[in-house]
Amino acid sequence: MTSLMATLAGTRETPPAERSLREVIDQLPQLSPDADLGEDILQANETLLAPEVSEMDKRAVLYKWLGQKQPCLFGRLAMQGSDGPKGLGVDVCWIGESDIDAGRDHVAAKIQRERRTWKDRAERGESSGFLIMVNSRHLTYARPGRNSSTPVSSFPTSTWSNTRPSNGM
């Protein structure tokens, strides 16, 4: 059914940008409960997805996994922080379930704020990379496919703009 016909028939789905971020994520198709993501990811997810674990402890598990298991050598070095061979560092913007529940505007503002902080640190040579970690069970087990990028594409493009932070000049 064409988009116009679907709209006239009342069966057209609400565009992602008009639904809450929680709704967009919760509507993503899910992997089978017995999907094998690998033992290392299973172990990391036991901590990352446990609501009773503090963000600090979750970050430690993520950093350890990234420093040992992620495929990019530069990324592994960067996750070793100031103790790494080149003293590389990475800033991580942590988006948790409560951030998702607070909505798209809250998440976009948090990303922009933390990205600005990272750029300031990068200019001083204190950080070499910026990651956004969305720590959500439903997103973790989202089935790869056509709709996988829907949560990201539902944000205004200004969320991802690459503007230089103002230093008051």
C-alpha positions as CSV (number, residue, x, y, z in Angstrom):
1,M,0.0,0.0,0.0
2,T,1.4,3.4,-0.9
3,S,2.1,6.0,1.7
4,L,-0.9,8.1,0.6
5,M,-3.2,5.1,0.5
6,A,-2.0,4.0,3.9
7,T,-2.7,7.5,5.3
8,L,-6.2,7.6,3.8
9,A,-7.0,4.1,5.1
10,G,-5.8,5.2,8.6
11,T,-3.1,2.5,8.7
12,R,-0.1,4.6,8.3
13,E,2.4,4.3,11.1
14,T,3.3,7.4,13.1
15,P,6.8,8.6,11.9
16,P,9.6,7.9,14.5
17,A,10.2,11.6,15.1
18,E,6.6,11.9,16.3
19,R,6.8,9.0,18.7
20,S,8.6,9.0,22.0
21,L,12.1,7.7,22.1
22,R,11.0,4.9,24.4
23,E,8.2,3.9,21.9
24,V,10.7,3.9,19.0
25,I,13.1,1.7,20.9
26,D,10.5,-0.6,22.3
27,Q,9.0,-1.2,18.8
28,L,12.3,-2.5,17.4
29,P,12.1,-6.2,16.4
30,Q,14.0,-8.4,18.8
31,L,16.4,-11.2,18.5
32,S,15.4,-14.6,19.6
33,P,15.9,-15.1,23.4
34,D,18.4,-17.8,22.6
35,A,20.5,-15.7,20.2
36,D,24.2,-16.3,20.8
37,L,26.0,-12.9,21.0
38,G,29.2,-14.6,22.2
39,E,30.4,-15.4,25.7
40,D,32.3,-12.2,26.2
41,I,29.2,-10.1,25.3
42,L,26.9,-12.3,27.5
43,Q,29.2,-11.8,30.5
44,A,29.5,-8.0,29.9
45,N,25.7,-7.7,29.5
46,E,25.1,-9.4,32.9
47,T,26.5,-6.3,34.5
48,L,25.6,-3.7,31.8
49,L,21.9,-4.5,31.8
50,A,21.5,-5.1,35.5
51,P,19.4,-2.2,36.9
52,E,20.9,-2.6,40.4
53,V,24.5,-2.0,39.2
54,S,25.8,1.5,39.4
55,E,26.8,3.4,36.2
56,M,30.4,3.6,37.5
57,D,30.6,-0.2,37.7
58,K,28.9,-0.6,34.3
59,R,31.4,1.8,32.8
60,A,34.3,-0.2,34.2
61,V,32.8,-3.4,32.5
62,L,32.4,-1.6,29.2
63,Y,35.9,-0.1,29.3
64,K,37.4,-3.5,30.1
65,W,35.5,-5.2,27.3
66,L,36.4,-2.4,24.8
67,G,40.1,-2.5,25.9
68,Q,40.3,-6.3,25.3
69,K,37.6,-7.4,22.8
70,Q,36.7,-4.7,20.4
71,P,38.2,-5.2,16.9
72,C,39.8,-1.8,16.4
73,L,43.4,-1.6,17.6
74,F,43.2,2.2,18.1
75,G,40.0,1.8,20.1
76,R,41.6,-0.9,22.3
77,L,44.6,1.4,23.0
78,A,42.3,4.4,23.6
79,M,40.2,2.5,26.2
80,Q,43.4,1.8,28.2
81,G,43.3,5.5,29.1
82,S,46.3,7.3,30.4
83,D,48.1,4.0,31.1
84,G,48.0,3.1,27.4
85,P,51.1,3.2,25.2
86,K,50.2,6.5,23.7
87,G,48.2,8.0,26.6
88,L,45.1,8.0,24.6
89,G,41.7,8.6,26.2
90,V,38.1,8.3,25.3
91,D,35.1,10.2,26.7
92,V,31.9,8.2,26.9
93,C,28.4,9.8,26.9
94,W,26.3,7.3,28.9
95,I,22.7,7.1,28.0
96,G,20.7,4.9,30.4
97,E,17.1,3.8,30.6
98,S,16.2,6.9,32.7
99,D,17.6,9.2,29.9
100,I,15.6,7.3,27.3
101,D,12.5,7.7,29.5
102,A,13.2,11.5,29.8
103,G,12.9,11.8,26.0
104,R,14.6,12.7,22.8
105,D,15.2,16.4,23.8
106,H,16.9,15.3,27.0
107,V,19.1,12.8,25.3
108,A,20.0,15.2,22.5
109,A,20.9,17.9,25.0
110,K,23.0,15.4,27.0
111,I,24.9,14.3,23.9
112,Q,25.6,17.9,22.9
113,R,26.7,18.9,26.4
114,E,29.1,15.9,26.8
115,R,30.3,16.3,23.3
116,R,31.2,19.9,23.9
117,T,33.1,18.8,27.1
118,W,34.9,16.2,25.1
119,K,35.9,18.7,22.4
120,D,37.4,21.0,25.0
121,R,39.4,18.1,26.5
122,A,40.5,17.0,23.0
123,E,41.8,20.5,22.3
124,R,44.0,20.2,25.4
125,G,45.2,16.7,24.3
126,E,43.3,14.9,27.1
127,S,41.0,12.8,25.0
128,S,41.2,11.2,21.5
129,G,37.7,9.9,21.0
130,F,34.0,10.3,21.9
131,L,31.6,7.4,22.2
132,I,27.9,7.3,22.9
133,M,26.8,4.3,24.9
134,V,23.1,3.7,24.9
135,N,22.7,1.1,27.7
136,S,19.2,-0.3,27.0
137,R,18.2,-4.0,27.1
138,H,15.7,-3.6,24.3
139,L,18.3,-1.9,22.1
140,T,20.9,-4.5,23.0
141,Y,18.7,-7.3,21.7
142,A,17.3,-5.4,18.7
143,R,17.4,-7.5,15.6
144,P,19.7,-6.0,12.9
145,G,17.8,-4.9,9.9
146,R,16.1,-2.1,8.1
147,N,14.7,-0.5,11.3
148,S,17.9,-0.7,13.3
149,S,18.8,2.9,12.7
150,T,15.3,4.2,13.5
151,P,16.1,5.5,17.0
152,V,19.1,7.5,15.7
153,S,17.4,8.8,12.6
154,S,14.5,10.1,14.8
155,F,16.7,12.8,16.3
156,P,17.1,16.2,14.7
157,T,20.3,16.5,12.7
158,S,21.5,19.2,15.0
159,T,22.2,16.4,17.6
160,W,25.0,15.1,15.4
161,S,26.3,18.4,14.2
162,N,30.1,18.8,14.1
163,T,30.3,22.4,15.3
164,R,33.3,23.6,17.2
165,P,32.6,24.6,20.8
166,S,32.5,28.3,21.6
167,N,35.4,29.5,23.8
168,G,33.7,32.8,24.5
169,M,35.2,34.6,21.4
